[in-house]
Amino acid sequence: MRPKPCDSPNALDLIKELDDATEQMMAISVDQVGSPQWQEAFSRQQLAFRVWRDYLYLNADEKPPARLLNIA
C-alpha cells in the first residue's frame, strides 16, 4: 500500500536538497578533497542521494530488483 501524499516527502524539496548538497561539494577546491569540510559536504550529498533514491523507489510502479537497492 502506498503512503498518503501527506505522509510522503515533497519531491521538489528532496531534489533541491540533492542539488544544493552537490553544489556545496563541487564548490570545494580539489586541494581540499578529504578535508573535514569536504567530508561533511560528501556525507550531505550521499544522504540526499539516498533519500531521493528511496523516494523514487517508493513511488515507482515497479520495484527494482533487490540487488539494485544496495548501490549507495
Order of alpha helices (4+ residues) and beta strands (2+ residues): alpha-alpha
